[in-house]
Amino acid sequence: MKKKIFATAIIVMTIVTIIYFSLQSVDNNVSDKPVIKIGFIAPMTGDNAMLGEKCLQGLELALDKIQDEIFRYKLIVEDDSWQMRRAVTAANKLINLDKVDFLYLCSAPTANAVVNLADNNKMFMITINSSDTTFAKASPYSFLHWVSSQKEGEQAVKIFKKYGAKKVLFLVTVHPGAEALYEGISEGAREVGIEVAKMSIMPRDLDYTTIVQKA
């Protein structure tokens, strides 16, 4: 009986040992992957924090979906509060201290402030939510992910026509990017005879009930 118990214990210990070293091997394989560091600069506080939060959620979702057997990804977040000075300070930290592999920004003002620093350090930079394309055109390291308001307008007008819209109300956030988008879409709508109305809203407005009722 004792021999049987001893033999069973040996088998259990052997299995546990195999599992342990297998897990260690997996951990080592993961840690052996080169790390790609992404420096994220966006307004996480202040009046435009909602923009930064949405950008961050999108980036985190994309990274979560990546099935990469070669690299791991590390996201380092810096808050610029939509201030150019803070964006430059954040970029300096990310480049010189955190040694990121590229920068990711969320607005035209901050991108314009950081682009020269990125160029001088030969640092790749991608910017979204920017209707200003000049900084990307002039930089060999800066890229812009932006669908022009005219192109968005073309698609919006197709939807308006599909549903037989005669008059369209736009709730436009008080922001240059939103204004540019409105101009592009409303221009296309007017060209096909759709009447356009506009009401401005603040970035933090969450309850549109009164606004819509008034419209």
Buried (B, 14 or more C-beta within 10 A) or exposed (E): EEEEEEEEEEEEEEEEEEEEEEEEEEEEEEEEEEEBBBBBBBBBEBBBBBBBBEBBEEBEEEBEEEEEEEEBBBBBBBBBBBBBEBBBBBBEBBBEEBEBBBBBBBBBBBBBBBBBBBBEBEBBBBBBBBBBEEBBEEBEBBEBEBEEBBEBBEEBBEEBEEEEBEEBEBBBBEBBBBBBBBBBBBBBBEEEEBEBEBEBBEBEEEEEEEBEEEE
